Amino acid sequence: MKTLTTKIRLAVLLAIYLMGIPASAQVLLPQISWAVGGNLTAQTASICSSTTCVIMPVNAISNGVAWQITGTFSGTVTFEASLDGTNWIAAAVIPVGTTRTLVSTATAAGTWTQNVTGLAQVRARCSTYTSGTIAVAAKRSMGTPPSQ
């Protein structure tokens, strides 16, 4: 009986979870963390492809995303956010380290955190590119979002 009760509770929680999330942002099972990544090696004005953007879908239980940029490069990565997955705006991130000043771009390797509460997607877009390889990794998690 305990197993059946647990399954019913999980099914109800999953149904409640999925009702409030657009189909484009749904995942079948809530996850504690989820990671994406890629190499950005080409410039684009605003259109993303696998070589110009790393996109992280977020959902109602996602509170924060950590971004890590590695590599030797000359270029700019712009952090952006969207409520609908179509319209994007520059978004603030916080560098991890001694300085905690909000920024929306990166021109060097480093790690940043981002509050994603209420958003549908966030991305790191190569907004200018001169040379090198920009390796971007992102990991989302649930829990207390970083303060901004």
C-alpha positions, 0 to 999 in steps of 0.5 A: 500500500505504501508503494501505491500511495507513493506512486500516486503522490508522484503522479499528482506532483508531476501532473501539477508540475507539467500543467504550468509549464509550456510544452517547449520547456517541459521535461518528463521528470524533474531533475536536480541538475541538468548540463549543456555545453558546446564550443562557440567559434563563429559570430552571428548577429542574433540567430543561434546555431550549435556553433553560436549559442549554448541554450539552457531550458529552465522551468518552474523548479529551476532557480539558478544556472551556472555558466563556465567559459574556458578556452583561449579566445578573442571575442565576446559572449553575451548572456541572454534570457527569454520568457517565450524562447523567441524574444531575447534580452541581455541578462545579468550574471554574477561572476564567481570570485572576489568581485560580485558585480553584475555583468551581461557579457564576458570577454575572458574565461571564468564562471558565472551564476544566474538567477533564472526564476520565472524564465523559459530559457537562458543562453550564452551567445557569441556576439563577437568573435575574432579567434580561438575557441570559446568552450561554454558549459552550463548547469541548472539546478533547483534550490536557492537562486543566487542573489542579484 
